[in-house]
Amino acid sequence: MLVTQLMTFLMCVLSERVLKVRVANSGEKDFIEIDIPRQIAFDQLVALMRSELAVDAKAVVWKVRKLPNTIVRNDRDVQRLHDYQELELVIDQEHAKSVASTSGTSGVTSYKATVSPKQIDVVY
C-alpha cells in the first residue's frame, strides 16, 4: 500500500512542472504559479499562459520571456524549463494596460480562464 502511494506521488511530481508567470509591462508585478505537463509544446504553453493570465484572445503575443533576459521560442526551449522559473508573456501595450486595469483595487488580481488553446496568435 505504501509503495503504491509513493509511486502515485512520484508519477504526479514527475509528470508536472510548476512555473511562475505574469504579463510583462502590465503594472502587476506579482507572479502566479501554474502547473504544466512536462511534455508540452510551445503553442500549448502560450495558450495556457493566456488562459491563466486572462489575456484577451485578440491580444498579439510578441514573445515569451524567461527572466531575466531569454526568449522562449520553440518546443525545445520549453522542455529545458525547470520548476519555478519565471516567465513573462509579452503582449502589445494596449492589451497589457487593460490587464493591469482589471486587477481590481485591492491589489489582488483575479485570474480566470477565458481563452481556448486553439486561439493562439504568436508573432515570431
N, C-alpha and C positions, 0 to 999 in steps of 0.2 A: 504494500500500500504506500509506504513512504517513498519507495523507489519510483512508483508511478507518479506521485505528486511532484517529485523532484524533476522527473523527465518532462512533465507537462509545463512546469515553471520554466525550465531551460528552453523548451521549444518556443514559449512566448517571448522570452528575453532575446533569443537569437533570431526571431522572425521579425522583430520590430526595432526601429531606431527612433530616438527622440531628438527632435530638432527645435531650436528656438527661432521663431520667425516674427517679422514685423514688416510694415510698409515703410519704405525709405521716404524721407522728407515729408512725412505726414503730420508731424507735430507730436505724435505719440511715440515716446522714446522707449516704452516698455515692450518686451517680447512676450509672445505666448509660446507655450510648448505644444508641439503636435507629435503624434505618433505616426510614423510612416512604415510601410513594409520595407524590409531590407532590399528586396528586388523590386525597385520602382523605376520607371522611365522618367526622363526629364519632363516630358509633357504632362505626365501624371502628377509629378511633383508640383509643377506650376499650377495645375488645376486645383490640387489640394490646398496649396497656399492661398490661392484666390478665394477659394471657398471658406477656409478657416478665418481669413482676414476680412471677409465680406467686401471684397473688391468687385466693383461693378463689372458686369460681363462686357461692357463697351470699352472699358479701360484698356489701353495698349500697354502691354508689358514690355519694357525696354530691355531688362536683364534681371537675372537673379545674382545677387552679390553675396559671396561668403565673406563675412567680415574677418579682417579689416579691409582687404583690397583684392579679392579674387573673384572673377566671374565664373559662374557655373554655366556651362554651355551645352552639355550633352549627357547621355546616359552614363558614360564612364566617369564623368565628374561627379555625378550623383552617387555612384557606387563607392566613391572614395570618402564620402561624408562619414563623420563619426558622431556618436551621441553628443548632444548638447552643443553642437556647432550652431553659430548664429548666422541666419540668412536674412537678407532683405529683398523684398520684391520691389523693383524699381519700375514705377509706372509714370505715365505722363502727369505733369504737375497739377493740372486741373482736377484730375481724379484723386490725386494724393491729398489735396486740400479738402475735398469732400469727405474722405475717410476720416481725416482729423476732426472735422466739424461734427461728425456723427458719434464721436466718442463720448458725448454727454458732459454734463457739468461737474459730475462727481469725480472726474479724473480716472474712472474705471471704464474701459471700453467693453462693450458687449458685442462679441463676435457671433455671427450667425451664418450658417452655410446657405449661400444663395446661388452658387454657380455650379453647373454640372460639369463633369470632366470633359465633355465634348465642346464646351465653349471656351476655347483657348485661342488667344491672339498673341502669338510670340513673335517679336521682332528680333532678328539677329543682327 
